Amino acid sequence: MKIISQREFRNQSAAVMDAVEAGETYHITRNGTEVAELRPLAKRRRPTSEELIARHRRLPRVDAAAMRKEADEFFGSEDRLGDDDDPWERA
């Protein structure tokens, strides 16, 4: 970590930003008091397709009948469409 003044940061901003991009962290001072920290953002890596498939396989199985029963208990089943109802054919 490096400590620089607000004036140094203003006058050397391109060099400071290059250093931050390379992994350096700066504390910026104003009148001798540290007021800010300038650090690189953590780079987010996108998961590979293999990692996504493995993550999907670890998900719990969904029991559709138990989920419907639980939803019916919570919301009621009076207004629910049946399995063979087509919502696009309602008038």
Secondary structure, 3 states (H helix, E strand, C coil): CEEEEHHHHHHCHHHHHHHHHCCCCEEEEECCEEEEEECCCCCCCCCCHHHHHHHHHCCCCCCHHHHHHHHHHHHCCCCCCCCCCCHHHCC
